[in-house]
Amino acid sequence: MGTSYASFLGDWVLTLKNLLLPIFCKKCGLRLLTEENGFFCPTCWELSPRIQRPFCTVCGKPHPGAVGFATQRNFPCADCRAEKRLPYRRIYGAAYYEDAVAEAIKLFKFNDKSRLAGPLGRLMAEFASRELECDEYDYLTPVPLHRVRRRARGYNQSELLARGLLPIFPRAQLDDSLQRIRPTRVQSRLKTEAARRANVRGAFAVANGNHLRGKCVLLIDDVITTARTVSECARALRDAKVAAVDVFAAALAVPRFSDVLHPAAP
């Protein structure tokens, strides 16, 4: 009886909120009638493209659809096969940095919409349950903000994502030993690879990280563009004698390949 009444009352509260304070999809403008997302309608959210197999087992970028005759097996891309000294073991991304997911990350990161940690975290959890060995990680470590930027923003978006993901990683604890020891500019606003590299070089260090020695760490971020930031973070973690660092982001800023085996009709 109590559960039924609470559900009934919740439905009425939601109805009144929709009447008095209507909200609309940030992508298409459709009026939203549920609080499951709060920013995007189910259609825009579900149509925002997810990363599917096959993708590179190192950088996480999807392969063209025709590679391997549309195999579902993941394998390293040519660039990663040629690269021998990466500080991380592999990168995972749940979605492409496009459409509703890209808009969500911008709102989450720059417009004080911390509630988007929920839908973005669920997106990551769905991917992790399919593609990650969730029981191998000892720590989830968010990419840190400098204290000045965190104070201005009010939260670290990567930390909110990491906290939300903890329930699906049975052995892992949240760890904040990784710190940003000097302020940096927003990487996506820098125009050249050299500028991005210089911006984050030496910007991260591990404080009091003896407990990380020999452990497996999953580094959490919101979006990966050039991977310069997560590379520097992974390098700092490896300097602390971490056994392995993997990286997991809500989105990757990578191009989509058209499936040349099944081209779109003219």
LINHUQUI-V986035 format. One record per residue. N is the residue number from 1. RES is the residue in one letter. D_LAST is the distance of its C-alpha to the last C-alpha in Angstrom with 1 decimal. Layout:
n:N res:RES d_last:D_LAST
n:N res:RES d_last:D_LAST
//
This chain:
n:1 res:M d_last:57.9
n:2 res:G d_last:57.6
n:3 res:T d_last:54.0
n:4 res:S d_last:53.0
n:5 res:Y d_last:54.7
n:6 res:A d_last:53.0
n:7 res:S d_last:49.6
n:8 res:F d_last:50.5
n:9 res:L d_last:51.7
n:10 res:G d_last:48.6
n:11 res:D d_last:46.4
n:12 res:W d_last:48.5
n:13 res:V d_last:48.6
n:14 res:L d_last:44.8
n:15 res:T d_last:44.7
n:16 res:L d_last:47.1
n:17 res:K d_last:45.3
n:18 res:N d_last:42.0
n:19 res:L d_last:44.0
n:20 res:L d_last:46.0
n:21 res:L d_last:43.8
n:22 res:P d_last:40.1
n:23 res:I d_last:37.5
n:24 res:F d_last:33.9
n:25 res:C d_last:30.8
n:26 res:K d_last:30.6
n:27 res:K d_last:26.8
n:28 res:C d_last:25.9
n:29 res:G d_last:29.4
n:30 res:L d_last:29.7
n:31 res:R d_last:33.4
n:32 res:L d_last:34.5
n:33 res:L d_last:36.8
n:34 res:T d_last:37.7
n:35 res:E d_last:39.2
n:36 res:E d_last:37.3
n:37 res:N d_last:35.4
n:38 res:G d_last:36.7
n:39 res:F d_last:34.1
n:40 res:F d_last:30.6
n:41 res:C d_last:29.5
n:42 res:P d_last:28.6
n:43 res:T d_last:24.9
n:44 res:C d_last:24.5
n:45 res:W d_last:26.7
n:46 res:E d_last:25.1
n:47 res:L d_last:21.5
n:48 res:S d_last:22.8
n:49 res:P d_last:21.7
n:50 res:R d_last:24.5
n:51 res:I d_last:25.2
n:52 res:Q d_last:24.9
n:53 res:R d_last:26.0
n:54 res:P d_last:26.0
n:55 res:F d_last:27.4
n:56 res:C d_last:30.1
n:57 res:T d_last:33.6
n:58 res:V d_last:35.1
n:59 res:C d_last:32.9
n:60 res:G d_last:30.7
n:61 res:K d_last:27.4
n:62 res:P d_last:24.6
n:63 res:H d_last:23.6
n:64 res:P d_last:20.1
n:65 res:G d_last:18.9
n:66 res:A d_last:19.4
n:67 res:V d_last:23.0
n:68 res:G d_last:25.5
n:69 res:F d_last:23.0
n:70 res:A d_last:22.1
n:71 res:T d_last:25.8
n:72 res:Q d_last:27.2
n:73 res:R d_last:30.1
n:74 res:N d_last:30.6
n:75 res:F d_last:31.8
n:76 res:P d_last:32.7
n:77 res:C d_last:30.2
n:78 res:A d_last:31.3
n:79 res:D d_last:32.6
n:80 res:C d_last:34.7
n:81 res:R d_last:36.1
n:82 res:A d_last:37.4
n:83 res:E d_last:38.9
n:84 res:K d_last:42.3
n:85 res:R d_last:44.0
n:86 res:L d_last:42.0
n:87 res:P d_last:44.2
n:88 res:Y d_last:42.1
n:89 res:R d_last:41.3
n:90 res:R d_last:37.8
n:91 res:I d_last:35.5
n:92 res:Y d_last:33.6
n:93 res:G d_last:31.2
n:94 res:A d_last:30.2
n:95 res:A d_last:27.0
n:96 res:Y d_last:24.8
n:97 res:Y d_last:26.4
n:98 res:E d_last:23.7
n:99 res:D d_last:23.3
n:100 res:A d_last:26.3
n:101 res:V d_last:28.0
n:102 res:A d_last:28.1
n:103 res:E d_last:29.5
n:104 res:A d_last:32.0
n:105 res:I d_last:33.3
n:106 res:K d_last:33.8
n:107 res:L d_last:35.7
n:108 res:F d_last:37.6
n:109 res:K d_last:38.6
n:110 res:F d_last:39.3
n:111 res:N d_last:39.8
n:112 res:D d_last:42.5
n:113 res:K d_last:40.3
n:114 res:S d_last:42.0
n:115 res:R d_last:41.0
n:116 res:L d_last:37.6
n:117 res:A d_last:39.3
n:118 res:G d_last:39.0
n:119 res:P d_last:35.3
n:120 res:L d_last:34.6
n:121 res:G d_last:37.3
n:122 res:R d_last:36.1
n:123 res:L d_last:32.6
n:124 res:M d_last:34.6
n:125 res:A d_last:36.8
n:126 res:E d_last:34.0
n:127 res:F d_last:32.7
n:128 res:A d_last:36.3
n:129 res:S d_last:37.1
n:130 res:R d_last:34.4
n:131 res:E d_last:34.6
n:132 res:L d_last:38.0
n:133 res:E d_last:41.4
n:134 res:C d_last:42.9
n:135 res:D d_last:46.5
n:136 res:E d_last:46.8
n:137 res:Y d_last:47.0
n:138 res:D d_last:50.3
n:139 res:Y d_last:49.2
n:140 res:L d_last:46.3
n:141 res:T d_last:46.6
n:142 res:P d_last:44.7
n:143 res:V d_last:43.8
n:144 res:P d_last:46.7
n:145 res:L d_last:46.9
n:146 res:H d_last:49.8
n:147 res:R d_last:52.5
n:148 res:V d_last:52.1
n:149 res:R d_last:48.4
n:150 res:R d_last:49.0
n:151 res:R d_last:51.8
n:152 res:A d_last:49.6
n:153 res:R d_last:46.6
n:154 res:G d_last:48.9
n:155 res:Y d_last:47.2
n:156 res:N d_last:45.3
n:157 res:Q d_last:41.9
n:158 res:S d_last:41.7
n:159 res:E d_last:45.1
n:160 res:L d_last:44.0
n:161 res:L d_last:41.0
n:162 res:A d_last:43.5
n:163 res:R d_last:45.9
n:164 res:G d_last:43.4
n:165 res:L d_last:42.3
n:166 res:L d_last:45.9
n:167 res:P d_last:46.2
n:168 res:I d_last:43.6
n:169 res:F d_last:45.4
n:170 res:P d_last:48.7
n:171 res:R d_last:50.7
n:172 res:A d_last:49.5
n:173 res:Q d_last:51.3
n:174 res:L d_last:50.1
n:175 res:D d_last:51.4
n:176 res:D d_last:51.8
n:177 res:S d_last:53.6
n:178 res:L d_last:50.8
n:179 res:Q d_last:51.5
n:180 res:R d_last:50.0
n:181 res:I d_last:53.1
n:182 res:R d_last:52.0
n:183 res:P d_last:49.5
n:184 res:T d_last:46.1
n:185 res:R d_last:43.4
n:186 res:V d_last:40.1
n:187 res:Q d_last:38.0
n:188 res:S d_last:34.7
n:189 res:R d_last:36.3
n:190 res:L d_last:37.5
n:191 res:K d_last:35.5
n:192 res:T d_last:36.5
n:193 res:E d_last:37.0
n:194 res:A d_last:40.6
n:195 res:A d_last:41.2
n:196 res:R d_last:39.7
n:197 res:R d_last:41.8
n:198 res:A d_last:45.0
n:199 res:N d_last:44.4
n:200 res:V d_last:44.8
n:201 res:R d_last:47.0
n:202 res:G d_last:50.2
n:203 res:A d_last:49.2
n:204 res:F d_last:49.7
n:205 res:A d_last:52.7
n:206 res:V d_last:54.0
n:207 res:A d_last:57.2
n:208 res:N d_last:59.6
n:209 res:G d_last:57.1
n:210 res:N d_last:59.5
n:211 res:H d_last:58.1
n:212 res:L d_last:54.8
n:213 res:R d_last:56.3
n:214 res:G d_last:54.8
n:215 res:K d_last:52.4
n:216 res:C d_last:48.6
n:217 res:V d_last:46.9
n:218 res:L d_last:43.5
n:219 res:L d_last:42.7
n:220 res:I d_last:40.8
n:221 res:D d_last:38.6
n:222 res:D d_last:36.1
n:223 res:V d_last:33.4
n:224 res:I d_last:33.3
n:225 res:T d_last:31.8
n:226 res:T d_last:33.6
n:227 res:A d_last:36.0
n:228 res:R d_last:39.0
n:229 res:T d_last:40.7
n:230 res:V d_last:40.5
n:231 res:S d_last:41.6
n:232 res:E d_last:44.7
n:233 res:C d_last:45.4
n:234 res:A d_last:45.1
n:235 res:R d_last:47.4
n:236 res:A d_last:50.0
n:237 res:L d_last:49.8
n:238 res:R d_last:50.3
n:239 res:D d_last:53.2
n:240 res:A d_last:54.7
n:241 res:K d_last:54.6
n:242 res:V d_last:51.8
n:243 res:A d_last:50.9
n:244 res:A d_last:47.1
n:245 res:V d_last:44.6
n:246 res:D d_last:41.2
n:247 res:V d_last:39.0
n:248 res:F d_last:37.0
n:249 res:A d_last:34.9
n:250 res:A d_last:33.0
n:251 res:A d_last:30.0
n:252 res:L d_last:29.0
n:253 res:A d_last:27.4
n:254 res:V d_last:25.1
n:255 res:P d_last:21.5
n:256 res:R d_last:18.9
n:257 res:F d_last:17.2
n:258 res:S d_last:13.6
n:259 res:D d_last:14.2
n:260 res:V d_last:13.5
n:261 res:L d_last:14.7
n:262 res:H d_last:11.9
n:263 res:P d_last:8.8
n:264 res:A d_last:6.4
n:265 res:A d_last:3.8
n:266 res:P d_last:0.0
//
